[in-house]
Amino acid sequence: MYAPLQDNPRPFALGPRLAELLQPAAFLHPVTQLQVRETPISWVLLTGAYAYKIKKPVQFDFIDASTLNRRHFLCEEELRLNRRIAPDLYLDVVPILEQHGHLRMGTADTAGTAGTALEYAVRMREFDTAGELDHQLDQGRVTCDDMAALGRRIAEQHRTAAVAGAGDEFGRPELIRAQLQENFGPLRGRLTDAQDLRLLERLERWSAESMDTLANLLARRRQSARVRECHGDLHAGNIVRWHGHFLPFDCLEFDPRLRWIDVISDVAFLFMDLTTHARTDLSCVFLSAYLEDNGDYEGLRLLPLYAVYRALVRAKVDALGIATASPDSAQARWARLRARLNTAAQLISARTPALLLMHGVTASGKSWISDRLIAALGAVRMRSDLERRRPDGTARTAQDSLDVGDGAYTAVARQRTYLRLLDCADSTLAGGCNAIVDATFLDRADRQLFEALAQRRGCRMLIVSCIAARPTLEARLALRSRRADDPSEATHAVLDMQLKTAEPLSDEEQARTVVIDTGSADTINAGIRNVQARVQGPTGENIASVST
């Protein structure tokens, strides 16, 4: 097997000999192209079918790759971490050998082959960088379906990720506070414009105040297994379209403190990046899909803090690279730096969000309409059909929350579900996001709970009432039953009960209601536009005072 060189004060220097690997004979497979791309900490060799990522022998504040053993370890960590999420892309770690005086790329299967490993590389399948999410966003090729699928994919990755140990430092408020603070020094040393410096002071003050307010929540989430071994660097440049779907890659391998984080910090990175691209529609579709999968709406209370932190991290990276960049590259870095600062400013200056209640009997089209409102309004949705089925006791069975069966027991179960939705909505509004609550809201008492929430939060509230003719409702229920792909388990008996017992909207409620007949495409489109106009009206407008 290959034996690595021993670490010593004069390690092998690949840089001067890199050209020896830029020839087809250096590889054991056919080569259709040979290119090298360079980052501050790596070289990446592109061969057509495969890419080889080689760590540079560097030592910075954030990474120690100064010895061969350390670089070998980092390669193995990169492979381990990324095979969790992108096994099709990440193949193995291979040695770089010297044979007959020339460098050669070895293979992971080294049995029966003599040689000395001078360096190591992570072997990946090569992909077209035009498929990376940041480029796809620039080209307008990203859909809401893309982002919903990505949200569900990341929720699954977080669900299976390892949980931080009780004795670890990861995710502790004091560590997070220090990491937040680390961004300001490098930025302050680079910025010279007085307006930029004032904004930086404002962001620093806001971050410190937010940490004081949220410290207990941060600690509680750590105790409830929300700190896990995440991606750590989940921005748009580290997500690629692969076989038709967006796939994260390039997990952060060199500093565990930046990878063992609250799951919402991982999510906040991409949320921030989509916000910087002025795609609030996509960011909220992504968030909604992620949260509907795992139910972690409480995490939204931390979203502004972590999104600002992520914006400042990216700004700091560009600030540190300006000094050694070419004039064109420096100009691009300045533009990105200021874009990140502007995003951070936007995040701490967000307008008061709105609360929307979907209303209507089963099969009236509430979920179909609310699905379109997520992108149209830049909102986060929570659904009763999903929340009542969480394994945390929100409701005991599907039957319990469907307004049928024993009256007293059903009332308790329904109340449990609506209280869960109320908590989800409160967390969403606290995180600065518009909230859509998708439930029947046929009982006045349930609606009053959310009216009180809107008053406490000082936010707008709108009711979106979906209606359809009885034959349409019946046909939809029959189709839903045949397809068996909807989380709702309502039956024709449930529909009958709802139509008989629904409490009509009061005059006051009707004044803040948009009615959408979901049996007509024209009224659907007009209704969605009406909702947009009502929610996105002038700041300070009271929705309750505007008639439909």
Secondary structure, 3 states (H helix, E strand, C coil): CCEECCCCCCCCCCHHHHHHHCCHHHCCCCCCCCEEEECCCEEEEECCCEEEEEECCCECCCCECCCHHHHHHHHHHHHHHHHCCCCCCEEEEEEEEEECCEEEECCCCCCCCCCEEEEEEEEEECCCHHHEHHHHHHCCCCCHHHHHHHHHHHHHHHHHCCECCCCCCCCCHHHHHHHHHCCHHHHHHHCCCHHHHHHHHHHHHHHHHHHHHHHHHHHHHHHCCCEEECCCCCCHHHEEEECCEEEECCCCCCCHHHCEEEHHHHHHHHHHHHHHCCCHHHHHHHHHHHHHHHCCHHHHHHHHHHHHHHHHHHHHHHHHHHCCCCHHHHHHHHHHHHHHHHHHHHHHCCCCCEEEEEECCCCCCHHHHHHHHHHHHCEEEEEHHHHCCCCCCCCCCCHHHCCCCCHHHHHHHHHHHHHHHHHHHHHHHHCCCEEEEECCCCCHHHHHHHHHHHHHHCCEEEEEEEECCHHHHHHHHHHHHHHCCCCCCCCHHHHHHHHHHCCCCCHHHHCCEEEEECCCHHHHHHHHHHHHHHHCCCCCCCHHHCCC
